[in-house]
Amino acid sequence: MRRSTISLYILILSVILFAPAVCRAEYDVIDITKPFLRKIPLAVPSFKSAIGSGEEKQSSQTAADFLSESLDFTGYFKILDRGSFLFDPARNGVTLTDLNFQNWTVVGAELLVTGYYSLNGDNITIELRLFDTFKARRVLGKKYTGKLSNQRSIILRFCTDVIKYLTGSAGIFGSQIAFVSNGTGNKEIYICAFDGYNPRRLTTNNAITLFPAWSSDSKWLAFTSYKDGNPDLYIRDLANARESKLSKQGINITPAWAPGKFELAATLSFSGDQEIYLLTGSGKIIKRLTKSRGIDVTPTWSPDGKKIAFVSNRAGSAQVYIKELASGRVNRLTYEGQKNTQPSWSPRGDKIAYTSQIGGEHHIFTIGSDGQNPVQLTYEPRDNEAPTWSPDGSLIAFSSDREGPTRIYVMTAFGTDQRRLLALAGKQTNPKWSMNHLNN
């Protein structure tokens, strides 16, 4: 009897001691394809400031808060309440010898970020470290110097390193989102950072402007505008605001840049029917990509550039199709729903997000690029439309009028953590996420 009791105690003690290590193994590399990803408990205490002056301390706190918010935005982490911490690095130190990792594991932290912050005039120095609390070791350490105005970009560079360490991907922190807003009285294109920061107006056409589309290198933006009376296609060099224009008779709409090329697909109707064409980056027609009775619109490219998905009503109702460009073979992708439109191919290539009409409402779905497993992601009443993937495929931005005026929202690729990105005057629609090339 005594021997059985001792064995039971040993078993319980083993579970207590080694269960954290087993949990840690789950996210040595985060698999962003898992629909029910366990959020990693992360502690981000206030940074230790060099002098502790009022201005330095306030700026340091702003930096710590922004780092916490940015990592929380990804959906990978459970950010722990600072009020539960047993140790305050802002007072007691941030070096490896200062840290008793049991103080962090006991409050549930599996990862810990500490910071040391110095402000000298307009110059800042920030030292940031990421610790694995169960293995009691530092896994990342970076030191940055720059101007106070660079603080946001410094924090985001470290966040990128954290996400790359955990997922193998650069994440989202260098990306931006283009969208349409009518706050000025006309639909114009705006751009903001991945988290809605610094929204600014890009076009001043004082006319309907729609369908923003980023090139792969994020240096060019294509869009449609009625500024000369006709829905013409414009291709803008973002560095110097130079534009080229394609103006064929009829409509020139829904541009989509080919991956890794200075080429794009777009819908033109000069032949009398709405068909998809391949264009050069300066707007010259290379060739026609679709040819069928009915309307073919809204192309989106597979990541390898070998296929396009698009919307066609060739079977009677609007549905999503896929065309293999080499063979010319076309397959219907969607069958459920009254109308399926606005396809967006995921960066991983395995899924296509789209808008489906169900009854009198629109909702976001994903479906395998093989046509299998359609999954509804939005259930909020009213309309949820125009999905667009983040550059790493972990998030989807979309527009919704669930709270009144149409706004831009973000959710994980599996529909969780839905939240509004920003709110400006008027309505915000038609988001398009850039690749990871721009500074914030």
WOBEL-V618886 format. One record per helix or strand of 3 or more residues. SS is the DSSP state (alpha for helix, beta for strand). FROM is the first residue (numbers start at 1). TO is the last residue. Records with the same first field share a line. If there is no record, write none. Layout:
SS->FROM-TO / FROM-TO
//
This chain:
alpha->2-25 / 54-73 / 82-84 / 89-92 / 96-98 / 102-105 / 148-167
beta->40-44 / 77-79 / 111-120 / 123-132 / 137-147 / 176-181 / 188-193 / 209-214 / 220-225 / 232-237 / 242-246 / 252-257 / 263-268 / 275-280 / 285-288 / 296-301 / 307-312 / 319-324 / 330-332 / 339-345 / 351-358 / 361-368 / 384-389 / 395-400 / 407-412 / 419-422 / 428-433
//
